[in-house]
């Protein structure tokens, strides 16, 4: 696996690449708070199976950088999806599978909504599809889990995140999965991505803009308006849910078959939390390989 960089209109994107150069391409999109390290075990297994993996650092993470200080630090799913398409375009990848965790899952669903002709299949991990990109106040049980989102809507909460981004991220790792699921050294290495000067701003944009007016990049507005019209995805989809996820209720991904015209398979991994690809990489990889096999 090697680390490479390329420039798009807005970003210098750093990404990990591995596997045979002529293998079917799989784009791996990490979540929040995480970075490409979370995919390394799964990526290695996919490469052994003959796939070529591309794993970018999302905007605001690690060595990926904005080219201009004037660019609005927009953290919406449409921005992440556009970055992914820009990366694929720059690399000459016309079609691929997309596997996303958390924010990466949102980007995968967004790509399936806006550019389905570019995708062979998608896998969403830990985050369910939201038809028409609707953010609605959830039931009390889920609202309690979303304390971190409500916290960030407060200006004082936003300042606290800016002051200690690593501490804020660690709190999620400590509480979203069963105790003892990660090694402290692994968190500390991943947390280098959370020290990015734009990490807090991208984080705050992503969450605050769901619930209140925030500065956003107008270049994505056309995409956002179209996304809000899409209720059904036409790309074969696998959803992997941790049964012990204490961030997103496992029930949130139930009963969505009507939203997937090309098929929707849902797998629940018992005793696994919000980071299934880290907590149960063998099970996750096996499920991914089975899902992708018909589309190679």
C-alpha positions in Angstrom: 0.0 0.0 0.0 1.4 3.4 -0.9 0.5 7.0 -0.1 -0.2 9.3 -3.0 -1.5 12.8 -3.6 -3.3 14.6 -6.4 -5.0 18.0 -6.8 -8.6 18.7 -7.7 -10.3 22.1 -8.1 -10.5 22.6 -4.3 -8.2 20.1 -2.6 -4.9 18.4 -2.5 -6.1 14.9 -1.7 -3.9 12.4 0.0 -5.0 8.8 -0.5 -3.7 5.2 0.1 -3.7 2.9 -2.9 -3.0 -0.8 -3.0 -3.7 -4.0 -4.9 -3.3 -5.1 -8.5 -3.2 -2.1 -10.9 -5.7 -3.9 -13.2 -8.0 -5.1 -10.4 -11.6 -3.9 -10.0 -11.5 -0.6 -8.0 -13.0 -0.3 -4.6 -13.2 3.2 -3.1 -13.1 3.1 0.8 -14.4 6.2 2.5 -13.8 6.6 6.2 -16.1 8.0 8.8 -16.0 10.4 11.7 -14.1 10.5 13.9 -11.7 8.2 12.0 -9.3 8.2 9.0 -7.9 5.6 6.5 -6.2 3.7 9.2 -9.6 2.2 10.0 -9.7 0.5 6.6 -6.2 -1.0 6.6 -7.1 -4.6 7.6 -10.1 -4.7 5.3 -8.2 -3.1 2.5 -5.4 -5.6 2.7 -7.9 -8.5 2.5 -9.6 -6.9 -0.5 -6.3 -6.5 -2.2 -5.5 -10.2 -1.6 -8.8 -11.0 -3.3 -7.7 -9.1 -6.4 -9.2 -5.7 -5.8 -7.5 -2.3 -6.1 -8.3 -0.1 -3.2 -8.4 3.7 -3.0 -8.7 5.1 0.5 -8.6 8.9 0.7 -8.3 11.2 3.7 -11.6 13.2 3.6 -11.5 16.9 3.6 -10.4 18.2 6.9 -8.5 15.0 7.8 -4.8 14.2 7.9 -2.7 15.5 5.0 -5.6 16.3 2.7 -5.5 20.1 2.3 -7.7 22.9 0.9 -5.9 24.8 -1.9 -7.3 28.1 -0.8 -8.0 29.7 2.6 -11.1 31.3 1.0 -12.9 28.0 0.3 -15.9 27.5 2.6 -15.2 24.5 4.9 -18.4 22.7 3.9 -18.8 19.3 5.6 -22.0 18.2 4.0 -22.4 14.8 2.4 -22.7 16.4 -1.0 -19.2 18.0 -0.6 -17.7 14.6 0.4 -19.4 12.9 -2.5 -18.1 15.6 -4.9 -14.6 15.1 -3.6 -14.9 11.4 -4.2 -16.0 11.9 -7.8 -13.2 14.4 -8.3 -10.7 11.8 -7.1 -12.1 9.1 -9.4 -12.1 11.5 -12.3 -8.5 12.5 -11.8 -7.5 8.9 -11.6 -9.5 7.9 -14.7 -11.8 5.5 -12.8 -15.1 5.4 -14.7 -16.9 2.9 -12.4 -16.2 1.3 -9.0 -17.7 -0.1 -5.9 -17.9 2.3 -2.9 -17.7 1.2 0.7 -18.2 3.8 3.4 -18.4 4.0 7.2 -20.3 6.6 9.0 -19.6 9.9 7.0 -18.3 7.7 4.3 -21.5 5.7 4.2 -23.4 9.0 3.8 -21.1 9.9 0.9 -21.7 6.4 -0.6 -25.4 6.8 -0.5 -25.1 10.4 -1.9 -23.0 9.0 -4.8 -25.6 6.4 -5.5 -28.3 9.1 -5.6 -26.4 11.5 -7.8 -24.1 9.4 -10.0 -25.5 5.9 -10.0 -23.9 5.2 -13.4 -20.4 5.4 -11.8 -21.1 2.7 -9.2 -21.2 -1.1 -9.4 -22.3 -1.6 -5.8 -22.2 0.2 -2.4 -21.7 -0.9 1.2 -22.8 1.3 4.0 -21.5 0.6 7.5 -23.1 1.9 10.7 -25.2 4.6 9.0 -28.6 4.0 7.4 -29.7 5.7 4.1 -31.9 8.8 4.6 -34.3 9.2 1.7 -34.3 12.7 0.3 -31.5 13.6 2.7 -33.9 14.5 5.4 -32.6 15.4 8.8 -35.4 15.2 11.3 -35.3 15.3 15.1 -35.4 11.7 16.1 -37.3 9.9 18.8 -36.0 10.5 22.3 -34.0 7.2 22.4 -31.9 8.3 19.4 -31.9 12.0 20.4 -30.2 11.0 23.6 -27.4 9.3 21.6 -27.0 12.5 19.5 -26.0 14.6 22.4 -22.7 15.5 20.6 -24.7 17.0 17.7 -26.8 19.1 20.0 -23.7 20.1 21.9 -22.1 21.4 18.7 -25.1 23.6 17.8 -24.2 25.7 20.9 -21.5 28.4 20.1 -19.8 27.5 23.4 -19.9 23.8 22.4 -18.3 24.7 19.0 -15.6 26.5 20.8 -14.9 23.5 23.1 -14.6 21.3 20.0 -12.1 23.7 18.5 -10.2 23.9 21.7 -9.8 20.1 22.1 -10.7 18.2 18.9 -8.8 15.1 20.0 -10.5 14.9 23.4 -13.9 15.3 21.7 -13.1 12.5 19.2 -11.9 10.2 22.0 -15.1 10.6 23.9 -17.0 9.1 20.9 -14.5 6.2 20.6 -15.0 5.5 24.3 -18.8 5.5 24.2 -20.0 4.3 20.8 -18.8 0.7 21.1 -18.4 -1.9 23.8 -15.6 -1.1 26.3 -12.1 -2.2 25.4 -12.6 -2.4 21.7 -9.6 -0.4 20.7 -5.9 0.1 21.8 -5.0 3.5 23.0 -1.9 3.6 20.7 -4.3 3.1 17.7 -6.4 6.0 18.7 -3.4 8.2 19.2 -2.1 7.4 15.7 -5.5 8.0 14.1 -5.9 11.2 16.1 -3.2 12.8 14.1 -5.9 13.4 11.5 -8.0 15.2 14.1 -5.3 17.8 14.6 -5.7 19.0 11.1 -6.4 22.8 11.2 -9.7 22.3 9.3 -10.9 19.2 11.2 -13.0 21.1 13.7 -14.5 23.5 11.1 -15.5 20.6 8.8 -16.9 18.7 11.8 -18.9 21.7 12.9 -20.2 22.5 9.4 -21.3 18.9 8.9 -23.4 18.8 12.1 -24.4 22.4 12.7 -25.8 22.8 9.2 -28.2 19.9 9.8 -30.1 21.8 12.4 -29.4 25.6 11.8 -28.2 28.0 9.2 -24.5 27.8 8.6 -22.1 29.2 5.8 -22.0 26.6 3.0 -20.3 26.3 -0.4 -22.8 27.4 -3.0 -21.2 25.3 -5.6 -22.8 22.2 -4.0 -26.4 23.7 -3.9 -27.5 22.2 -7.2 -26.4 18.8 -6.0 -28.1 19.2 -2.6 -31.4 20.2 -4.2 -31.3 17.2 -6.5 -30.3 14.9 -3.6 -33.4 16.1 -1.7 -35.6 14.7 -4.5 -34.1 11.1 -4.4 -36.0 8.7 -2.3 -34.9 5.4 -4.0 -31.4 4.3 -4.8 -30.7 2.1 -7.9 -27.4 0.6 -6.9 -27.1 -2.8 -5.1 -26.5 -2.1 -1.5 -25.2 -3.9 1.6 -25.8 -2.4 5.0 -23.6 -3.6 7.9 -24.8 -2.7 11.3 -23.2 -3.2 14.7 -25.8 -4.7 17.1 -24.1 -2.9 20.0 -23.8 0.5 18.3 -24.6 3.1 20.9 -24.3 6.0 18.4 -26.8 5.0 15.7 -29.6 2.7 16.8 -29.5 -0.6 15.0 -33.3 -0.3 14.3 -32.6 2.8 12.1 -31.5 0.6 9.2 -34.6 -1.7 9.4 -37.3 -1.8 6.8 -35.6 0.2 4.1 -36.0 -2.3 1.3 -38.4 -0.1 -0.6 -35.7 2.6 -0.8 -33.4 0.3 -2.9 -34.7 -0.7 -6.3 -31.5 -2.8 -7.1 -31.6 -4.7 -3.8 -30.9 -4.1 -0.1 -29.2 -6.6 2.2 -28.8 -5.8 5.9 -26.4 -7.6 8.2 -26.3 -7.1 12.0 -23.1 -8.1 13.8 -23.8 -9.0 17.5 -21.7 -7.4 20.2 -20.1 -5.0 17.7 -20.4 -1.3 18.0 -20.1 1.7 15.7 -16.8 0.7 14.1 -17.5 -2.8 12.6 -14.7 -2.7 10.1 -12.3 -2.1 13.0 -14.0 -4.3 15.6 -14.8 -7.3 13.3 -12.7 -6.9 10.1 -12.9 -10.6 9.1 -16.7 -10.7 9.3 -17.0 -7.4 7.5 -14.6 -8.4 4.7 -16.4 -11.7 4.1 -19.7 -9.8 3.8 -18.2 -7.2 1.4 -16.6 -9.9 -0.8 -19.8 -11.8 -1.1 -21.7 -8.6 -1.9 -19.2 -7.5 -4.6 -18.7 -10.8 -6.2 -21.6 -10.6 -8.7 -20.4 -7.2 -10.0 -16.8 -8.0 -10.8 
